[in-house]
Amino acid sequence: MNAWVSAIAQVVLVAAAAPLVIGLMRGVRARLEGRAGGRLVQPWRDLRKQLRKEPVIPADAGIFFIAAPLVLVATSVLVAGVAPFLSTVGPLPGVADLVVVVGLLLLGAAALALAGLDTGTAFGGMGASREVTIAALVEPTALLAVFALSTRVGSTDLGRIVAAGATDPALVFTPASALAAAALGVAALAEAGRLPVDNPATHLELTMVHEAMVLEYAGRDLALVEWAAAMRLSILLGLLANLFIPWGVATNPRPAALALAAGVFVVKVAGLAALVAAGEVFVAKLRLFRVPELLAGSFVLGLLAVIASSVLA
């Protein structure tokens, strides 16, 4: 029963904090660029405004366009519930598996790509083709990076990987972990559509990836897509934080331990978000044909992490 309480708490925390993470990142960028910036809660205000508006569905759109926002939110909520954010003990043993989590994230990305194609517009098709190209390089990298960590515990269950790291710090500070962290960091930036792979603040034809697929959405549907995108960013930052800084995660679903873990989780995700936002100030977006080179480099780092983990195990 406590495991289910932990899962529900994780979903509520990620869903509530995700827009604030976006607000924090915008604020950090604005301050470093010498601008006043908006308030921390501005993304929540934007979502509330969009949720009050009726969605507009293009005449040529089909079922994929209508279903994509719901699929995107559902997969994000499911990953937020089963990933080891507050507790390493999940309510559904086996669902927090590495392959399942990466598959759910890929399912959300595929649903949005199909929605972009479903509209029949040039921008939607362009964004979908770019998204699929990036996803084909990102998902294997994410699998390799976490697989390198799984060899030390003999399991691909994310909860067991985090619990092993929390109880034995020697398992965290290894060459394989450093290589895996670098590979997964690049993969997370690409999956979340951040610089240098994508720029969420631009609508230029030559640079759009995520924004090109959601141009036709409006009202409640646009709010769901933006909310899910914020949750996916928080989920990826949370996975990075807990896989490589596992301390603070509760190893039992008791209320006091969960409350402490929630505070630690918020601090870790906020710190990583501020770090990413600060880095984006000094990084330019790569030209599209250079993105595969960056992702291929991260794939090599993931492969080296697996080799190092196997040799040094």
Beta strands, then each sheet from edge to edge (+ up, - down):
end
